[in-house]
Amino acid sequence: MLQIDRQALSLLMPVWPHETDAELMAIIPKTLAAMRRRGLDGNWAYDKARHANLLAFYEALKRGR
C-alpha cells in the first residue's frame, strides 16, 4: 500500500490531518492544475519551484516510491 510522506507534502501544498492517502492522491492533480492555471495567467502567487517540486513528488508517488 502506498504511504505518502505528509510532512514533505505539507511543504508543497496544504494537507489536513483528516485526509486519507487516497484522497490526497486525488487532490494533488487538482492542485497541480490550479498551479498551472496561475502560471499561465501570470498570477503573482505562482511559484515555479513549488510547482516543479510537487510534480516531481506526485510522479514519484505514481511510480511507487
C-alpha positions as CSV (number, residue, x, y, z in Angstrom):
1,M,0.0,0.0,0.0
2,L,1.2,3.5,-0.9
3,Q,2.3,5.6,2.0
4,I,2.5,9.4,1.5
5,D,5.1,11.4,3.3
6,R,2.7,14.0,4.7
7,Q,5.5,16.2,6.2
8,A,7.2,16.6,2.8
9,L,3.9,17.1,1.0
10,S,2.8,19.8,3.5
11,L,5.8,21.9,2.3
12,L,4.3,21.9,-1.2
13,M,0.5,22.2,-0.5
14,P,-2.0,22.3,2.4
15,V,-2.6,18.9,4.0
16,W,-5.3,18.3,6.6
17,P,-5.0,15.6,9.2
18,H,-8.3,14.0,8.2
19,E,-7.4,13.5,4.6
20,T,-6.5,9.9,3.6
21,D,-3.7,9.0,1.3
22,A,-6.3,8.1,-1.4
23,E,-7.9,11.5,-1.1
24,L,-4.5,13.2,-1.3
25,M,-3.7,11.2,-4.5
26,A,-6.9,12.7,-6.0
27,I,-6.2,16.2,-4.7
28,I,-2.6,16.5,-5.9
29,P,-3.5,16.6,-9.7
30,K,-6.2,19.2,-9.0
31,T,-3.6,21.3,-7.1
32,L,-1.2,20.9,-10.0
33,A,-3.8,22.1,-12.5
34,A,-4.6,25.1,-10.3
35,M,-0.9,25.9,-10.1
36,R,-0.6,25.6,-13.9
37,R,-3.5,28.0,-14.4
38,R,-1.9,30.5,-12.1
39,G,1.4,30.2,-14.0
40,L,-0.3,30.6,-17.4
41,D,-2.3,33.6,-16.2
42,G,0.9,35.3,-14.8
43,N,-0.5,35.4,-11.3
44,W,1.8,36.8,-8.7
45,A,1.2,33.8,-6.4
46,Y,2.6,31.3,-8.9
47,D,5.8,29.6,-7.7
48,K,7.6,27.7,-10.4
49,A,9.9,25.8,-8.0
50,R,6.9,24.7,-5.8
51,H,5.1,23.6,-8.9
52,A,8.1,21.6,-10.2
53,N,8.7,20.0,-6.8
54,L,5.0,19.0,-6.4
55,L,5.0,17.5,-9.9
56,A,8.2,15.5,-9.1
57,F,6.7,14.4,-5.7
58,Y,3.5,13.2,-7.5
59,E,5.3,11.4,-10.3
60,A,7.5,9.6,-7.6
61,L,4.3,8.5,-5.8
62,K,2.8,7.2,-9.0
63,R,6.0,5.2,-9.7
64,G,5.6,3.8,-6.1
65,R,8.5,5.4,-4.3
